[in-house]
Amino acid sequence: MADAVNVVALLLVAVSATAAVAVRDPVRQALVLSVLGVVLAVLFTALQAPDVALSQLAVGSARTPLLLLLAVHKAKRRGRKEGRHR
Protein backbone atom coordinates (compact mmCIF):
# COMPACT_ATOMS: atom_id res chain seq x y z
CA MET A 1 0.00 0.00 0.00
CA ALA A 2 2.76 2.42 0.90
CA ASP A 3 4.57 1.64 -2.34
CA ALA A 4 1.46 2.51 -4.34
CA VAL A 5 1.13 5.85 -2.54
CA ASN A 6 4.80 6.62 -3.26
CA VAL A 7 4.42 5.75 -6.94
CA VAL A 8 1.29 7.87 -7.31
CA ALA A 9 2.96 10.79 -5.50
CA LEU A 10 6.03 10.50 -7.74
CA LEU A 11 3.86 10.45 -10.86
CA LEU A 12 2.00 13.54 -9.65
CA VAL A 13 5.32 15.29 -9.01
CA ALA A 14 6.50 14.43 -12.51
CA VAL A 15 3.28 15.66 -14.11
CA SER A 16 3.12 18.91 -12.14
CA ALA A 17 6.82 19.67 -12.66
CA THR A 18 6.43 19.11 -16.39
CA ALA A 19 3.38 21.36 -16.40
CA ALA A 20 5.30 24.08 -14.55
CA VAL A 21 7.96 24.03 -17.26
CA ALA A 22 5.52 23.78 -20.16
CA VAL A 23 3.25 26.67 -19.18
CA ARG A 24 4.23 29.95 -20.84
CA ASP A 25 2.25 32.54 -18.85
CA PRO A 26 4.16 33.61 -15.70
CA VAL A 27 1.00 33.91 -13.62
CA ARG A 28 -0.08 30.39 -14.53
CA GLN A 29 3.46 29.17 -13.89
CA ALA A 30 3.26 30.51 -10.36
CA LEU A 31 -0.04 28.73 -9.81
CA VAL A 32 1.30 25.45 -11.19
CA LEU A 33 4.40 25.91 -9.02
CA SER A 34 2.11 26.20 -6.02
CA VAL A 35 0.42 22.93 -6.98
CA LEU A 36 3.85 21.35 -7.36
CA GLY A 37 4.71 22.49 -3.83
CA VAL A 38 1.60 20.82 -2.43
CA VAL A 39 2.29 17.61 -4.36
CA LEU A 40 5.88 17.58 -3.09
CA ALA A 41 4.60 18.05 0.45
CA VAL A 42 2.36 15.02 -0.04
CA LEU A 43 5.34 13.04 -1.34
CA PHE A 44 7.48 14.04 1.63
CA THR A 45 4.67 13.03 3.98
CA ALA A 46 4.39 9.66 2.23
CA LEU A 47 8.15 9.23 2.63
CA GLN A 48 7.74 9.90 6.38
CA ALA A 49 9.43 13.30 6.46
CA PRO A 50 6.75 15.53 8.01
CA ASP A 51 9.16 18.32 8.94
CA VAL A 52 10.31 18.64 5.33
CA ALA A 53 6.68 18.46 4.19
CA LEU A 54 5.70 21.38 6.44
CA SER A 55 8.64 23.44 5.19
CA GLN A 56 7.68 22.63 1.60
CA LEU A 57 4.11 23.72 2.25
CA ALA A 58 5.25 27.03 3.68
CA VAL A 59 7.94 27.85 1.15
CA GLY A 60 7.19 25.88 -2.01
CA SER A 61 3.46 26.27 -2.18
CA ALA A 62 2.94 29.68 -0.58
CA ARG A 63 5.89 32.04 -0.39
CA THR A 64 7.72 31.33 -3.64
CA PRO A 65 4.64 31.58 -5.91
CA LEU A 66 3.56 34.72 -4.04
CA LEU A 67 6.95 36.33 -4.61
CA LEU A 68 6.82 35.39 -8.29
CA LEU A 69 3.35 36.86 -8.67
CA LEU A 70 4.44 40.08 -6.98
CA ALA A 71 7.51 40.33 -9.21
CA VAL A 72 5.46 39.78 -12.38
CA HIS A 73 2.91 42.36 -11.24
CA LYS A 74 5.60 44.92 -10.51
CA ALA A 75 7.37 44.27 -13.82
CA LYS A 76 4.13 44.71 -15.77
CA ARG A 77 3.31 47.89 -13.88
CA ARG A 78 6.81 49.29 -14.46
CA GLY A 79 6.56 48.44 -18.17
CA ARG A 80 3.30 50.36 -18.45
CA LYS A 81 4.79 53.41 -16.73
CA GLU A 82 7.86 53.42 -19.00
CA GLY A 83 5.64 53.04 -22.04
CA ARG A 84 3.74 56.23 -21.17
CA HIS A 85 6.87 58.35 -20.78
CA ARG A 86 8.21 57.54 -24.25
N, C-alpha and C positions, 0 to 999 in steps of 0.2 A: 504493500500500500504506500509506504513512504517513497519507494522508488518511482511509483507512478506520479506522485505529487511532484517529485523533483524533476522528472522528465517534462511534465506539463509546464512547470514553472520555467524551466530552461527554454522550452519552445516559445512561451510567451515573451521571454526576454529577447529571444532572437527576432521574433516578429516585431516587437515594439522598437527595438534598436534599429532594425532595418527601416521601419516606417519613419523614425526620427531622422534618418539620413536621407530618405527618399523625398520627404516633404520639402517643398521649395519656399513656402511662405514662412517668414520668421515667427509670426504669431502662432501659427499651427505647429511649428517645430517646438516651440516652448510648451505647448499643450501636450504634444506627444512625448516630450521629454519628461513631463510630469507623470504621465502614465507609465513611462519606463521606470521612473523612480519608485512608483508604487509596486510595480511588478517585481523589481529587484528586492524591495522590502519583503515581499511575499516569499521570494526565493531564499533570502537570508533567514527568514523565519523557518522555512521548511528544512534548511540546513542547520537548524538549531543554533543560530547566532542572533538572539533577540536584541542585543545591544547594537549590533551593526545594523539591524533592520530599523531600529528606532532612529539611528543617525541618518540612515538613507531616507526615511520618511521626512525628516526635518529638512535635510539639505537637498537631496535629489529630487524630491517631489514638491517641495514648497519654495525654498529660498532661491535655488538656481533658476527655475523657470520665471519666478517673479523678477529677479534681476535682469534676465534676458528681455522680458516684456517691457520693463522700465527703460532699458537701453534702446530698444527698438522705438519706443514711443518718443523718447528724447531725440533720437536721430531723425525721425520723421518730422518732428516739430522744428528742429534746427534747420532741416532742409527746406521747409516751407518759409521760414523767416529769411534765409539767405536768398531764396528765389524771388522774394518781394523786393529786396534791396537792389537787385541787378537791373 
